[in-house]
């Protein structure tokens, strides 16, 4: 079954899928002892969230 979500919901779903991939990759990196600075990670999350809110408000 195909459902047309429209551009806003389509982008939202794509972002969720991307986040899921990043979490999986992050888990694999942590298993190898490779970690990301927490403050840098939260800065990136805040920037993506802000950009998404600006895009949705248009």
Secondary structure, DSSP 8 states (H G I E B T S, - for coil): -----HHHHHHHHHHHHHHHHHHHHHHHHHHTT----HHHHHHHHHHHHHHHHHHHH-
